[in-house]
Amino acid sequence: MRNDWILDVLTDLRTFAELNGMPATADHLSDACLVVAVELANKSPETQVGQARRHEVEIGTLSGSHPAS
């Protein structure tokens, strides 16, 4: 799972919500974590490779370099 970083972000947000008296938000973020985990697990390898390549091209464009160089 190359994009599992999003689970860390959602978990951090959920923890913040729990610690700051936002139980409904925390519950929704827990649900979102489950949905994201399922969607990431169900992505085909071809889709993941395509997204990784697109990300490399975007980074190259932003940095002014070509990703293959």
mmCIF file of the N, C-alpha and C atoms, coordinates in Angstrom:
data_MODEL
# 
_entry.id   MODEL 
# 
loop_
_atom_site.group_PDB 
_atom_site.id 
_atom_site.type_symbol 
_atom_site.label_atom_id 
_atom_site.label_alt_id 
_atom_site.label_comp_id 
_atom_site.label_asym_id 
_atom_site.label_entity_id 
_atom_site.label_seq_id 
_atom_site.pdbx_PDB_ins_code 
_atom_site.Cartn_x 
_atom_site.Cartn_y 
_atom_site.Cartn_z 
_atom_site.occupancy 
_atom_site.B_iso_or_equiv 
_atom_site.pdbx_formal_charge 
_atom_site.auth_seq_id 
_atom_site.auth_comp_id 
_atom_site.auth_asym_id 
_atom_site.auth_atom_id 
_atom_site.pdbx_PDB_model_num 
ATOM 1   N N  . MET A 1 1  ? 0.836   -1.178 0.000   1.00 0.00 ? 1  MET A N  1 
ATOM 2   C CA . MET A 1 1  ? 0.000   0.000  0.000   1.00 0.00 ? 1  MET A CA 1 
ATOM 3   C C  . MET A 1 1  ? 0.880   1.241  0.000   1.00 0.00 ? 1  MET A C  1 
ATOM 4   N N  . ARG A 1 2  ? 1.034   1.843  -1.141  1.00 0.00 ? 2  ARG A N  1 
ATOM 5   C CA . ARG A 1 2  ? 1.884   3.029  -1.240  1.00 0.00 ? 2  ARG A CA 1 
ATOM 6   C C  . ARG A 1 2  ? 1.217   4.255  -0.638  1.00 0.00 ? 2  ARG A C  1 
ATOM 7   N N  . ASN A 1 3  ? -0.101  4.266  -0.594  1.00 0.00 ? 3  ASN A N  1 
ATOM 8   C CA . ASN A 1 3  ? -0.821  5.444  -0.132  1.00 0.00 ? 3  ASN A CA 1 
ATOM 9   C C  . ASN A 1 3  ? -1.349  5.295  1.287   1.00 0.00 ? 3  ASN A C  1 
ATOM 10  N N  . ASP A 1 4  ? -0.748  4.399  2.072   1.00 0.00 ? 4  ASP A N  1 
ATOM 11  C CA . ASP A 1 4  ? -1.272  4.177  3.409   1.00 0.00 ? 4  ASP A CA 1 
ATOM 12  C C  . ASP A 1 4  ? -0.975  5.336  4.370   1.00 0.00 ? 4  ASP A C  1 
ATOM 13  N N  . TRP A 1 5  ? -0.214  6.318  3.934   1.00 0.00 ? 5  TRP A N  1 
ATOM 14  C CA . TRP A 1 5  ? 0.041   7.503  4.742   1.00 0.00 ? 5  TRP A CA 1 
ATOM 15  C C  . TRP A 1 5  ? -1.257  8.193  5.124   1.00 0.00 ? 5  TRP A C  1 
ATOM 16  N N  . ILE A 1 6  ? -2.262  8.077  4.274   1.00 0.00 ? 6  ILE A N  1 
ATOM 17  C CA . ILE A 1 6  ? -3.528  8.745  4.539   1.00 0.00 ? 6  ILE A CA 1 
ATOM 18  C C  . ILE A 1 6  ? -4.181  8.196  5.809   1.00 0.00 ? 6  ILE A C  1 
ATOM 19  N N  . LEU A 1 7  ? -3.927  6.920  6.098   1.00 0.00 ? 7  LEU A N  1 
ATOM 20  C CA . LEU A 1 7  ? -4.460  6.341  7.332   1.00 0.00 ? 7  LEU A CA 1 
ATOM 21  C C  . LEU A 1 7  ? -3.828  6.994  8.556   1.00 0.00 ? 7  LEU A C  1 
ATOM 22  N N  . ASP A 1 8  ? -2.549  7.311  8.474   1.00 0.00 ? 8  ASP A N  1 
ATOM 23  C CA . ASP A 1 8  ? -1.878  8.009  9.577   1.00 0.00 ? 8  ASP A CA 1 
ATOM 24  C C  . ASP A 1 8  ? -2.498  9.384  9.804   1.00 0.00 ? 8  ASP A C  1 
ATOM 25  N N  . VAL A 1 9  ? -2.783  10.084 8.730   1.00 0.00 ? 9  VAL A N  1 
ATOM 26  C CA . VAL A 1 9  ? -3.389  11.412 8.834   1.00 0.00 ? 9  VAL A CA 1 
ATOM 27  C C  . VAL A 1 9  ? -4.778  11.316 9.466   1.00 0.00 ? 9  VAL A C  1 
ATOM 28  N N  . LEU A 1 10 ? -5.580  10.386 8.981   1.00 0.00 ? 10 LEU A N  1 
ATOM 29  C CA . LEU A 1 10 ? -6.924  10.217 9.527   1.00 0.00 ? 10 LEU A CA 1 
ATOM 30  C C  . LEU A 1 10 ? -6.887  9.813  11.000  1.00 0.00 ? 10 LEU A C  1 
ATOM 31  N N  . THR A 1 11 ? -5.937  8.974  11.357  1.00 0.00 ? 11 THR A N  1 
ATOM 32  C CA . THR A 1 11 ? -5.795  8.559  12.754  1.00 0.00 ? 11 THR A CA 1 
ATOM 33  C C  . THR A 1 11 ? -5.408  9.738  13.632  1.00 0.00 ? 11 THR A C  1 
ATOM 34  N N  . ASP A 1 12 ? -4.505  10.571 13.147  1.00 0.00 ? 12 ASP A N  1 
ATOM 35  C CA . ASP A 1 12 ? -4.123  11.774 13.902  1.00 0.00 ? 12 ASP A CA 1 
ATOM 36  C C  . ASP A 1 12 ? -5.325  12.699 14.088  1.00 0.00 ? 12 ASP A C  1 
ATOM 37  N N  . LEU A 1 13 ? -6.100  12.874 13.033  1.00 0.00 ? 13 LEU A N  1 
ATOM 38  C CA . LEU A 1 13 ? -7.294  13.717 13.132  1.00 0.00 ? 13 LEU A CA 1 
ATOM 39  C C  . LEU A 1 13 ? -8.304  13.133 14.114  1.00 0.00 ? 13 LEU A C  1 
ATOM 40  N N  . ARG A 1 14 ? -8.474  11.815 14.077  1.00 0.00 ? 14 ARG A N  1 
ATOM 41  C CA . ARG A 1 14 ? -9.403  11.163 15.000  1.00 0.00 ? 14 ARG A CA 1 
ATOM 42  C C  . ARG A 1 14 ? -8.950  11.354 16.446  1.00 0.00 ? 14 ARG A C  1 
ATOM 43  N N  . THR A 1 15 ? -7.651  11.192 16.687  1.00 0.00 ? 15 THR A N  1 
ATOM 44  C CA . THR A 1 15 ? -7.116  11.393 18.036  1.00 0.00 ? 15 THR A CA 1 
ATOM 45  C C  . THR A 1 15 ? -7.353  12.818 18.506  1.00 0.00 ? 15 THR A C  1 
ATOM 46  N N  . PHE A 1 16 ? -7.110  13.774 17.631  1.00 0.00 ? 16 PHE A N  1 
ATOM 47  C CA . PHE A 1 16 ? -7.370  15.179 17.967  1.00 0.00 ? 16 PHE A CA 1 
ATOM 48  C C  . PHE A 1 16 ? -8.834  15.372 18.345  1.00 0.00 ? 16 PHE A C  1 
ATOM 49  N N  . ALA A 1 17 ? -9.730  14.810 17.543  1.00 0.00 ? 17 ALA A N  1 
ATOM 50  C CA . ALA A 1 17 ? -11.163 14.955 17.809  1.00 0.00 ? 17 ALA A CA 1 
ATOM 51  C C  . ALA A 1 17 ? -11.533 14.339 19.155  1.00 0.00 ? 17 ALA A C  1 
ATOM 52  N N  . GLU A 1 18 ? -10.990 13.161 19.441  1.00 0.00 ? 18 GLU A N  1 
ATOM 53  C CA . GLU A 1 18 ? -11.277 12.503 20.724  1.00 0.00 ? 18 GLU A CA 1 
ATOM 54  C C  . GLU A 1 18 ? -10.787 13.337 21.904  1.00 0.00 ? 18 GLU A C  1 
ATOM 55  N N  . LEU A 1 19 ? -9.591  13.888 21.774  1.00 0.00 ? 19 LEU A N  1 
ATOM 56  C CA . LEU A 1 19 ? -9.001  14.660 22.872  1.00 0.00 ? 19 LEU A CA 1 
ATOM 57  C C  . LEU A 1 19 ? -9.633  16.032 23.052  1.00 0.00 ? 19 LEU A C  1 
ATOM 58  N N  . ASN A 1 20 ? -10.379 16.481 22.058  1.00 0.00 ? 20 ASN A N  1 
ATOM 59  C CA . ASN A 1 20 ? -10.966 17.818 22.115  1.00 0.00 ? 20 ASN A CA 1 
ATOM 60  C C  . ASN A 1 20 ? -12.486 17.797 22.155  1.00 0.00 ? 20 ASN A C  1 
ATOM 61  N N  . GLY A 1 21 ? -13.045 16.695 22.661  1.00 0.00 ? 21 GLY A N  1 
ATOM 62  C CA . GLY A 1 21 ? -14.480 16.635 22.893  1.00 0.00 ? 21 GLY A CA 1 
ATOM 63  C C  . GLY A 1 21 ? -15.337 16.681 21.643  1.00 0.00 ? 21 GLY A C  1 
ATOM 64  N N  . MET A 1 22 ? -14.872 16.026 20.596  1.00 0.00 ? 22 MET A N  1 
ATOM 65  C CA . MET A 1 22 ? -15.616 15.999 19.330  1.00 0.00 ? 22 MET A CA 1 
ATOM 66  C C  . MET A 1 22 ? -15.932 14.542 18.972  1.00 0.00 ? 22 MET A C  1 
ATOM 67  N N  . PRO A 1 23 ? -16.797 13.899 19.760  1.00 0.00 ? 23 PRO A N  1 
ATOM 68  C CA . PRO A 1 23 ? -17.029 12.464 19.569  1.00 0.00 ? 23 PRO A CA 1 
ATOM 69  C C  . PRO A 1 23 ? -17.655 12.093 18.225  1.00 0.00 ? 23 PRO A C  1 
ATOM 70  N N  . ALA A 1 24 ? -18.542 12.912 17.708  1.00 0.00 ? 24 ALA A N  1 
ATOM 71  C CA . ALA A 1 24 ? -19.161 12.606 16.408  1.00 0.00 ? 24 ALA A CA 1 
ATOM 72  C C  . ALA A 1 24 ? -18.112 12.654 15.299  1.00 0.00 ? 24 ALA A C  1 
ATOM 73  N N  . THR A 1 25 ? -17.241 13.633 15.352  1.00 0.00 ? 25 THR A N  1 
ATOM 74  C CA . THR A 1 25 ? -16.171 13.743 14.363  1.00 0.00 ? 25 THR A CA 1 
ATOM 75  C C  . THR A 1 25 ? -15.234 12.545 14.474  1.00 0.00 ? 25 THR A C  1 
ATOM 76  N N  . ALA A 1 26 ? -14.902 12.163 15.699  1.00 0.00 ? 26 ALA A N  1 
ATOM 77  C CA . ALA A 1 26 ? -14.030 11.009 15.909  1.00 0.00 ? 26 ALA A CA 1 
ATOM 78  C C  . ALA A 1 26 ? -14.661 9.743  15.334  1.00 0.00 ? 26 ALA A C  1 
ATOM 79  N N  . ASP A 1 27 ? -15.962 9.571  15.539  1.00 0.00 ? 27 ASP A N  1 
ATOM 80  C CA . ASP A 1 27 ? -16.659 8.397  14.988  1.00 0.00 ? 27 ASP A CA 1 
ATOM 81  C C  . ASP A 1 27 ? -16.618 8.392  13.467  1.00 0.00 ? 27 ASP A C  1 
ATOM 82  N N  . HIS A 1 28 ? -16.856 9.535  12.863  1.00 0.00 ? 28 HIS A N  1 
ATOM 83  C CA . HIS A 1 28 ? -16.834 9.618  11.400  1.00 0.00 ? 28 HIS A CA 1 
ATOM 84  C C  . HIS A 1 28 ? -15.427 9.353  10.853  1.00 0.00 ? 28 HIS A C  1 
ATOM 85  N N  . LEU A 1 29 ? -14.423 9.832  11.566  1.00 0.00 ? 29 LEU A N  1 
ATOM 86  C CA . LEU A 1 29 ? -13.048 9.591  11.123  1.00 0.00 ? 29 LEU A CA 1 
ATOM 87  C C  . LEU A 1 29 ? -12.678 8.116  11.265  1.00 0.00 ? 29 LEU A C  1 
ATOM 88  N N  . SER A 1 30 ? -13.211 7.449  12.279  1.00 0.00 ? 30 SER A N  1 
ATOM 89  C CA . SER A 1 30 ? -12.996 6.001  12.402  1.00 0.00 ? 30 SER A CA 1 
ATOM 90  C C  . SER A 1 30 ? -13.596 5.281  11.211  1.00 0.00 ? 30 SER A C  1 
ATOM 91  N N  . ASP A 1 31 ? -14.809 5.695  10.831  1.00 0.00 ? 31 ASP A N  1 
ATOM 92  C CA . ASP A 1 31 ? -15.453 5.105  9.651   1.00 0.00 ? 31 ASP A CA 1 
ATOM 93  C C  . ASP A 1 31 ? -14.633 5.374  8.398   1.00 0.00 ? 31 ASP A C  1 
ATOM 94  N N  . ALA A 1 32 ? -14.122 6.600  8.287   1.00 0.00 ? 32 ALA A N  1 
ATOM 95  C CA . ALA A 1 32 ? -13.321 6.958  7.118   1.00 0.00 ? 32 ALA A CA 1 
ATOM 96  C C  . ALA A 1 32 ? -12.067 6.099  7.047   1.00 0.00 ? 32 ALA A C  1 
ATOM 97  N N  . CYS A 1 33 ? -11.450 5.810  8.182   1.00 0.00 ? 33 CYS A N  1 
ATOM 98  C CA . CYS A 1 33 ? -10.259 4.946  8.199   1.00 0.00 ? 33 CYS A CA 1 
ATOM 99  C C  . CYS A 1 33 ? -10.582 3.572  7.632   1.00 0.00 ? 33 CYS A C  1 
ATOM 100 N N  . LEU A 1 34 ? -11.717 3.040  8.018   1.00 0.00 ? 34 LEU A N  1 
ATOM 101 C CA . LEU A 1 34 ? -12.112 1.721  7.508   1.00 0.00 ? 34 LEU A CA 1 
ATOM 102 C C  . LEU A 1 34 ? -12.350 1.751  6.001   1.00 0.00 ? 34 LEU A C  1 
ATOM 103 N N  . VAL A 1 35 ? -13.040 2.772  5.541   1.00 0.00 ? 35 VAL A N  1 
ATOM 104 C CA . VAL A 1 35 ? -13.325 2.890  4.108   1.00 0.00 ? 35 VAL A CA 1 
ATOM 105 C C  . VAL A 1 35 ? -12.038 3.022  3.318   1.00 0.00 ? 35 VAL A C  1 
ATOM 106 N N  . VAL A 1 36 ? -11.136 3.863  3.774   1.00 0.00 ? 36 VAL A N  1 
ATOM 107 C CA . VAL A 1 36 ? -9.860  4.054  3.079   1.00 0.00 ? 36 VAL A CA 1 
ATOM 108 C C  . VAL A 1 36 ? -9.056  2.759  3.053   1.00 0.00 ? 36 VAL A C  1 
ATOM 109 N N  . ALA A 1 37 ? -9.007  2.055  4.184   1.00 0.00 ? 37 ALA A N  1 
ATOM 110 C CA . ALA A 1 37 ? -8.258  0.803  4.230   1.00 0.00 ? 37 ALA A CA 1 
ATOM 111 C C  . ALA A 1 37 ? -8.806  -0.210 3.238   1.00 0.00 ? 37 ALA A C  1 
ATOM 112 N N  . VAL A 1 38 ? -10.122 -0.312 3.144   1.00 0.00 ? 38 VAL A N  1 
ATOM 113 C CA . VAL A 1 38 ? -10.739 -1.247 2.192   1.00 0.00 ? 38 VAL A CA 1 
ATOM 114 C C  . VAL A 1 38 ? -10.443 -0.816 0.761   1.00 0.00 ? 38 VAL A C  1 
ATOM 115 N N  . GLU A 1 39 ? -10.590 0.466  0.473   1.00 0.00 ? 39 GLU A N  1 
ATOM 116 C CA . GLU A 1 39 ? -10.352 0.935  -0.889  1.00 0.00 ? 39 GLU A CA 1 
ATOM 117 C C  . GLU A 1 39 ? -8.894  0.744  -1.298  1.00 0.00 ? 39 GLU A C  1 
ATOM 118 N N  . LEU A 1 40 ? -7.977  1.016  -0.393  1.00 0.00 ? 40 LEU A N  1 
ATOM 119 C CA . LEU A 1 40 ? -6.568  0.818  -0.723  1.00 0.00 ? 40 LEU A CA 1 
ATOM 120 C C  . LEU A 1 40 ? -6.259  -0.657 -0.944  1.00 0.00 ? 40 LEU A C  1 
ATOM 121 N N  . ALA A 1 41 ? -6.850  -1.504 -0.137  1.00 0.00 ? 41 ALA A N  1 
ATOM 122 C CA . ALA A 1 41 ? -6.606  -2.946 -0.269  1.00 0.00 ? 41 ALA A CA 1 
ATOM 123 C C  . ALA A 1 41 ? -7.179  -3.495 -1.564  1.00 0.00 ? 41 ALA A C  1 
ATOM 124 N N  . ASN A 1 42 ? -8.241  -2.876 -2.058  1.00 0.00 ? 42 ASN A N  1 
ATOM 125 C CA . ASN A 1 42 ? -8.907  -3.379 -3.262  1.00 0.00 ? 42 ASN A CA 1 
ATOM 126 C C  . ASN A 1 42 ? -8.371  -2.797 -4.558  1.00 0.00 ? 42 ASN A C  1 
ATOM 127 N N  . LYS A 1 43 ? -7.432  -1.884 -4.486  1.00 0.00 ? 43 LYS A N  1 
ATOM 128 C CA . LYS A 1 43 ? -6.874  -1.295 -5.707  1.00 0.00 ? 43 LYS A CA 1 
ATOM 129 C C  . LYS A 1 43 ? -6.036  -2.339 -6.428  1.00 0.00 ? 43 LYS A C  1 
ATOM 130 N N  . SER A 1 44 ? -6.194  -2.377 -7.724  1.00 0.00 ? 44 SER A N  1 
ATOM 131 C CA . SER A 1 44 ? -5.411  -3.329 -8.516  1.00 0.00 ? 44 SER A CA 1 
ATOM 132 C C  . SER A 1 44 ? -3.960  -2.859 -8.605  1.00 0.00 ? 44 SER A C  1 
ATOM 133 N N  . PRO A 1 45 ? -3.023  -3.790 -8.756  1.00 0.00 ? 45 PRO A N  1 
ATOM 134 C CA . PRO A 1 45 ? -1.613  -3.399 -8.894  1.00 0.00 ? 45 PRO A CA 1 
ATOM 135 C C  . PRO A 1 45 ? -1.382  -2.462 -10.077 1.00 0.00 ? 45 PRO A C  1 
ATOM 136 N N  . GLU A 1 46 ? -2.127  -2.666 -11.173 1.00 0.00 ? 46 GLU A N  1 
ATOM 137 C CA . GLU A 1 46 ? -1.957  -1.798 -12.347 1.00 0.00 ? 46 GLU A CA 1 
ATOM 138 C C  . GLU A 1 46 ? -2.342  -0.368 -12.008 1.00 0.00 ? 46 GLU A C  1 
ATOM 139 N N  . THR A 1 47 ? -3.408  -0.196 -11.257 1.00 0.00 ? 47 THR A N  1 
ATOM 140 C CA . THR A 1 47 ? -3.844  1.140  -10.863 1.00 0.00 ? 47 THR A CA 1 
ATOM 141 C C  . THR A 1 47 ? -2.805  1.792  -9.965  1.00 0.00 ? 47 THR A C  1 
ATOM 142 N N  . GLN A 1 48 ? -2.245  1.028  -9.027  1.00 0.00 ? 48 GLN A N  1 
ATOM 143 C CA . GLN A 1 48 ? -1.250  1.571  -8.126  1.00 0.00 ? 48 GLN A CA 1 
ATOM 144 C C  . GLN A 1 48 ? 0.003   2.008  -8.873  1.00 0.00 ? 48 GLN A C  1 
ATOM 145 N N  . VAL A 1 49 ? 0.439   1.227  -9.855  1.00 0.00 ? 49 VAL A N  1 
ATOM 146 C CA . VAL A 1 49 ? 1.617   1.588  -10.641 1.00 0.00 ? 49 VAL A CA 1 
ATOM 147 C C  . VAL A 1 49 ? 1.344   2.853  -11.443 1.00 0.00 ? 49 VAL A C  1 
ATOM 148 N N  . GLY A 1 50 ? 0.156   2.943  -12.043 1.00 0.00 ? 50 GLY A N  1 
ATOM 149 C CA . GLY A 1 50 ? -0.212  4.126  -12.814 1.00 0.00 ? 50 GLY A CA 1 
ATOM 150 C C  . GLY A 1 50 ? -0.233  5.374  -11.956 1.00 0.00 ? 50 GLY A C  1 
ATOM 151 N N  . GLN A 1 51 ? -0.758  5.255  -10.754 1.00 0.00 ? 51 GLN A N  1 
ATOM 152 C CA . GLN A 1 51 ? -0.796  6.405  -9.861  1.00 0.00 ? 51 GLN A CA 1 
ATOM 153 C C  . GLN A 1 51 ? 0.607   6.795  -9.411  1.00 0.00 ? 51 GLN A C  1 
ATOM 154 N N  . ALA A 1 52 ? 1.437   5.815  -9.140  1.00 0.00 ? 52 ALA A N  1 
ATOM 155 C CA . ALA A 1 52 ? 2.811   6.112  -8.734  1.00 0.00 ? 52 ALA A CA 1 
ATOM 156 C C  . ALA A 1 52 ? 3.542   6.844  -9.845  1.00 0.00 ? 52 ALA A C  1 
ATOM 157 N N  . ARG A 1 53 ? 3.366   6.400  -11.078 1.00 0.00 ? 53 ARG A N  1 
ATOM 158 C CA . ARG A 1 53 ? 4.033   7.041  -12.216 1.00 0.00 ? 53 ARG A CA 1 
ATOM 159 C C  . ARG A 1 53 ? 3.525   8.469  -12.393 1.00 0.00 ? 53 ARG A C  1 
ATOM 160 N N  . ARG A 1 54 ? 2.204   8.672  -12.277 1.00 0.00 ? 54 ARG A N  1 
ATOM 161 C CA . ARG A 1 54 ? 1.639   10.013 -12.409 1.00 0.00 ? 54 ARG A CA 1 
ATOM 162 C C  . ARG A 1 54 ? 2.202   10.924 -11.322 1.00 0.00 ? 54 ARG A C  1 
ATOM 163 N N  . HIS A 1 55 ? 2.345   10.401 -10.108 1.00 0.00 ? 55 HIS A N  1 
ATOM 164 C CA . HIS A 1 55 ? 2.901   11.170 -9.004  1.00 0.00 ? 55 HIS A CA 1 
ATOM 165 C C  . HIS A 1 55 ? 4.339   11.576 -9.309  1.00 0.00 ? 55 HIS A C  1 
ATOM 166 N N  . GLU A 1 56 ? 5.123   10.669 -9.864  1.00 0.00 ? 56 GLU A N  1 
ATOM 167 C CA . GLU A 1 56 ? 6.510   10.981 -10.223 1.00 0.00 ? 56 GLU A CA 1 
ATOM 168 C C  . GLU A 1 56 ? 6.560   12.105 -11.248 1.00 0.00 ? 56 GLU A C  1 
ATOM 169 N N  . VAL A 1 57 ? 5.669   12.067 -12.218 1.00 0.00 ? 57 VAL A N  1 
ATOM 170 C CA . VAL A 1 57 ? 5.641   13.109 -13.255 1.00 0.00 ? 57 VAL A CA 1 
ATOM 171 C C  . VAL A 1 57 ? 5.260   14.447 -12.628 1.00 0.00 ? 57 VAL A C  1 
ATOM 172 N N  . GLU A 1 58 ? 4.266   14.443 -11.722 1.00 0.00 ? 58 GLU A N  1 
ATOM 173 C CA . GLU A 1 58 ? 3.852   15.681 -11.071 1.00 0.00 ? 58 GLU A CA 1 
ATOM 174 C C  . GLU A 1 58 ? 4.988   16.266 -10.244 1.00 0.00 ? 58 GLU A C  1 
ATOM 175 N N  . ILE A 1 59 ? 5.698   15.413 -9.532  1.00 0.00 ? 59 ILE A N  1 
ATOM 176 C CA . ILE A 1 59 ? 6.835   15.890 -8.725  1.00 0.00 ? 59 ILE A CA 1 
ATOM 177 C C  . ILE A 1 59 ? 7.907   16.473 -9.628  1.00 0.00 ? 59 ILE A C  1 
ATOM 178 N N  . GLY A 1 60 ? 8.188   15.802 -10.732 1.00 0.00 ? 60 GLY A N  1 
ATOM 179 C CA . GLY A 1 60 ? 9.180   16.315 -11.679 1.00 0.00 ? 60 GLY A CA 1 
ATOM 180 C C  . GLY A 1 60 ? 8.792   17.666 -12.233 1.00 0.00 ? 60 GLY A C  1 
ATOM 181 N N  . THR A 1 61 ? 7.515   17.830 -12.530 1.00 0.00 ? 61 THR A N  1 
ATOM 182 C CA . THR A 1 61 ? 7.025   19.096 -13.053 1.00 0.00 ? 61 THR A CA 1 
ATOM 183 C C  . THR A 1 61 ? 7.167   20.200 -12.014 1.00 0.00 ? 61 THR A C  1 
ATOM 184 N N  . LEU A 1 62 ? 6.829   19.888 -10.774 1.00 0.00 ? 62 LEU A N  1 
ATOM 185 C CA . LEU A 1 62 ? 6.925   20.878 -9.711  1.00 0.00 ? 62 LEU A CA 1 
ATOM 186 C C  . LEU A 1 62 ? 8.365   21.251 -9.408  1.00 0.00 ? 62 LEU A C  1 
ATOM 187 N N  . SER A 1 63 ? 9.266   20.284 -9.495  1.00 0.00 ? 63 SER A N  1 
ATOM 188 C CA . SER A 1 63 ? 10.659  20.554 -9.150  1.00 0.00 ? 63 SER A CA 1 
ATOM 189 C C  . SER A 1 63 ? 11.460  21.091 -10.339 1.00 0.00 ? 63 SER A C  1 
ATOM 190 N N  . GLY A 1 64 ? 10.854  21.043 -11.520 1.00 0.00 ? 64 GLY A N  1 
ATOM 191 C CA . GLY A 1 64 ? 11.542  21.529 -12.700 1.00 0.00 ? 64 GLY A CA 1 
ATOM 192 C C  . GLY A 1 64 ? 12.453  20.520 -13.335 1.00 0.00 ? 64 GLY A C  1 
ATOM 193 N N  . SER A 1 65 ? 12.393  19.280 -12.854 1.00 0.00 ? 65 SER A N  1 
ATOM 194 C CA . SER A 1 65 ? 13.226  18.233 -13.436 1.00 0.00 ? 65 SER A CA 1 
ATOM 195 C C  . SER A 1 65 ? 12.349  17.129 -13.972 1.00 0.00 ? 65 SER A C  1 
ATOM 196 N N  . HIS A 1 66 ? 12.926  16.305 -14.793 1.00 0.00 ? 66 HIS A N  1 
ATOM 197 C CA . HIS A 1 66 ? 12.211  15.172 -15.321 1.00 0.00 ? 66 HIS A CA 1 
ATOM 198 C C  . HIS A 1 66 ? 12.450  13.995 -14.392 1.00 0.00 ? 66 HIS A C  1 
ATOM 199 N N  . PRO A 1 67 ? 11.388  13.229 -14.030 1.00 0.00 ? 67 PRO A N  1 
ATOM 200 C CA . PRO A 1 67 ? 11.549  12.154 -13.055 1.00 0.00 ? 67 PRO A CA 1 
ATOM 201 C C  . PRO A 1 67 ? 12.524  11.060 -13.476 1.00 0.00 ? 67 PRO A C  1 
ATOM 202 N N  . ALA A 1 68 ? 12.743  10.902 -14.785 1.00 0.00 ? 68 ALA A N  1 
ATOM 203 C CA . ALA A 1 68 ? 13.660  9.851  -15.252 1.00 0.00 ? 68 ALA A CA 1 
ATOM 204 C C  . ALA A 1 68 ? 15.113  10.281 -15.190 1.00 0.00 ? 68 ALA A C  1 
ATOM 205 N N  . SER A 1 69 ? 15.348  11.579 -14.957 1.00 0.00 ? 69 SER A N  1 
ATOM 206 C CA . SER A 1 69 ? 16.730  12.063 -14.959 1.00 0.00 ? 69 SER A CA 1 
ATOM 207 C C  . SER A 1 69 ? 17.369  11.977 -13.609 1.00 0.00 ? 69 SER A C  1 
# 
